[in-house]
Amino acid sequence: MTVLMWDKPEPVLSKEEWAGNQADGAPPGTFMSNMSRDDNLRWKAKLVGATLGFPQVEIRRDSTVIILSLKGYRYKGYNTRQTPENEKRWKELAEHRFDSVRRPVEQSRKCVHIATAGAMSMTMDEFEEFQKAITEGFQVLNDLEMGIVR
């Protein structure tokens, strides 16, 4: 059974109705999702960056965003893609740092980046589903790298 939902969720409100919503006590412009409660509780995924040669799977649920990549990723202010510019920068940084400082992985850029709006708390069942979502996302990336189209 697949854990990830690859189709875009159907909106529950028209654009006009959705635009008129505001979160209680929040400043104007606060993001409000426009999907069913069931869709909101699912792990939604999409493949991005494949045409640039740096495919990554973005997985979202509630306020949690998970970025999976085999060759580094770019998301907001983060950029760990295996590009000549980044490789040069990492080499220069490594020459000026002590071993106790965290360094980029030299051989593999396979990574999981997790961003959330606050602390995460899960039941063991939810955690197992979380792990399955990550495993499924990496399987898609591995298949893509091997030329297997889904």
KAVEN-V444398 format. One record per backbone hydrogen bond with DSSP energy under -1.0 kcal/mol. CO is the residue of the C=O (numbers start at 1). NH is the residue of the N-H. Records with the same first field share a line. If there is no record, write none. Layout:
BEGIN
CO->NH / NH
END
This chain:
BEGIN
5->45
14->18
15->19
16->20
18->21
23->26
27->30
36->40
37->41
39->42
43->5
44->60
46->58
48->56
49->54
50->53
56->48
57->68
58->46
59->66
60->44
61->64
64->61
65->115
66->59
67->113
68->57
69->111
71->82
73->80
75->78
78->75
81->83
83->87
84->88
85->89
86->90
87->91
88->92
89->93
90->94
91->95
98->101
111->69
113->67
115->65
123->127
124->128
125->129
126->130
127->131
128->132
129->133
130->134
131->135
132->136
133->137
134->138
135->139
136->140
137->141
138->142
139->143
140->144
141->145
142->146
143->148
144->147
END
